[in-house]
Amino acid sequence: IDLFLERAAARMDSLKAGIDAKDPDVFMPEAHTLKGMIGIFSTGDAFERAKKIEIKGRDKVTDGIAEDFQMLENEVNALLAALRDWRSGAAWAGRGRILSRRRGIPARPGRFAI
């Protein structure tokens, strides 16, 4: 988790640079790497959005790519927040809900997913 939290921002910056330049040869491999990083924790919206950007890069399509990036950025930020909550244990501090059901994050050992 810590490695993802440390590296996700740099990967998002590199992806944004490729998208701003409308250069599929830059943004496609960055999206692929991010998809793999995200896939360790979730195969939800962030994963699917990174996959969509990767496919657009592979197919050399730049239409709508800025909007796709904005949506990915929002989804990655939500995933980062959930991981920080999970790591700190805040997700279980009297809330009665488990993030694994909400955002695809594994339940803590010894906890029951509701």
VENZIKA-V693687 format. One record per pair of residues at least 12 apart in sequence whose ideal C-beta (glycine too) atoms are under 8 Angstrom apart, sorted by the first residue. I is the first residue (numbers start at 0). J is the second residue. D is the distance in Angstrom with one decimal. If there is no record, write none. Layout:
I/J/D  I/J/D
//
This chain:
0/40/7.8  0/82/5.4  0/85/7.3  0/86/5.4  1/86/7.7  3/36/5.8  3/39/7.0  3/40/7.0  3/82/6.8  4/79/6.5  4/82/6.3  4/83/7.0  4/86/7.9  6/36/7.2  7/33/7.5  7/36/6.7  7/75/6.2  7/79/6.3  10/29/6.2  10/32/6.1  10/33/5.1  10/36/6.8  11/33/7.2  11/71/7.9  11/72/6.4  11/75/6.3  13/25/7.6  13/29/4.9  14/26/5.7  14/29/4.1  14/30/6.0  14/33/6.3  14/52/7.4  14/68/6.8  14/71/7.9  15/68/6.2  15/72/7.9  17/29/5.7  17/56/7.9  18/52/7.8  18/64/5.3  18/65/6.2  18/68/5.0  19/65/8.0  21/61/4.6  21/64/7.3  23/55/7.3  23/56/4.1  23/57/7.5  23/58/8.0  23/59/4.9  23/60/7.5  23/61/6.8  24/56/7.7  26/52/6.5  26/56/5.1  26/64/7.2  27/52/7.8  27/53/5.7  27/55/7.9  27/56/2.6  27/57/5.6  28/56/7.7  30/49/5.2  30/50/7.7  30/52/4.0  30/53/3.9  30/56/5.9  31/49/7.9  31/53/4.8  33/49/4.7  33/71/7.8  33/75/7.6  34/46/6.1  34/49/3.8  34/50/5.3  34/53/5.8  37/49/5.8  37/75/7.1  37/78/6.7  40/78/6.5  40/82/6.6  40/103/6.7  40/104/5.7  40/105/7.7  41/78/6.1  41/102/6.1  41/103/3.4  41/104/6.6  42/103/6.3  43/74/7.8  43/102/6.5  43/103/4.7  44/74/4.8  45/71/6.5  45/74/3.8  45/75/5.3  45/77/7.5  45/78/5.1  48/67/6.3  48/70/5.5  48/71/4.2  48/74/5.7  49/71/6.0  51/67/5.9  52/64/6.7  52/67/5.3  52/68/6.8  52/71/6.4  55/67/7.1  77/102/7.1  78/102/6.5  81/98/5.2  81/101/7.5  81/102/4.6  81/104/5.7  82/104/6.7  84/98/6.6  85/98/5.6  85/104/5.5  85/107/7.2  88/107/7.7  91/107/7.1  91/110/6.6  95/113/7.4  96/113/6.8  97/110/6.9  97/111/7.8  97/112/4.8  97/113/5.4  99/112/5.0  100/112/6.0  100/113/7.1
//
